[in-house]
Amino acid sequence: AWSPLTSVDIPIELTGLDLGSHQLEVVGMNSAGEWATGEGASWQDRTVRLLTPSAARKGESLPIVAHALDWQQMIDTTFTDQVQMESSASLDARDVVFQKGVAASSWSVAESESFQLTLLDAVKPVQILPDSFPIESVSGTLTGNITWTNDREYHLLNDVTVATGSTLTIQAGTRVLLAPRVNLRINGQLESLG
């Protein structure tokens, strides 16, 4: 168990310990609010989680969100920096700005081949879908147990409602696109598997 944050001016007191060996882990924070564990500075223990769709079509805008995570895998709200994102495609490298551990950007996809994005230690492959990738248009009320699979794209053209007592399961990697001002209402259950 971790104790509350304590000033370095206050000695660490260990009481009530059984006889034998014990291990003590100390995690520190500098005056800039950056964490340090063991011999390494906080940046060595920081990782990046890159959130972006795993598939896109040529001509789409690819939204990108990145989280800087601290040693506890929580968003590091002390991290504010400008970092360069690169791609294995002909997309221009660009700077993304982290504010309180979060960065957001978007790229217009001009690629015909799949590529990967790299931001610090995070790598995210992006598959470019062929023009022949199936599209299924959806609208109205869904009843029963329905599964949307990742072998096609689902376009919601009008409001879609999952009826009471019904379940919509969306497989990992499934693309669901909503037309402007269209809602997906869940009166039953929604299971998103990834």
Stockholm file with secondary structure:
# STOCKHOLM 1.0

chainA/1-194         AWSPLTSVDIPIELTGLDLGSHQLEVVGMNSAGEWATGEGASWQDRTVRLLTPSAARKGESLPIVAHALDWQQMIDTTFTDQVQMESSASLDARDVVFQKGVAASSWSVAESESFQLTLLDAVKPVQILPDSFPIESVSGTLTGNITWTNDREYHLLNDVTVATGSTLTIQAGTRVLLAPRVNLRINGQLESLG
#=GR chainA/1-194 SS CCCCCCCTTSCCCCCSCCSSCCCCCCEEECTTSCEEETTBCHHHHCEEEEECCSEECTTCEEEEEEEEECTTSSBCTTCCEEEEEEESSSSCCEEEEEBTTEEEEEEECCCSSCEEEEETTEEEEEEECCTTSCEEEEEEEECSEEEECTTSEEEEEEEEEECTTCEEEECTTCEEEECTTCCEEESSEEEECC
#=GC SS_cons         CCCCCCCTTSCCCCCSCCSSCCCCCCEEECTTSCEEETTBCHHHHCEEEEECCSEECTTCEEEEEEEEECTTSSBCTTCCEEEEEEESSSSCCEEEEEBTTEEEEEEECCCSSCEEEEETTEEEEEEECCTTSCEEEEEEEECSEEEECTTSEEEEEEEEEECTTCEEEECTTCEEEECTTCCEEESSEEEECC
//
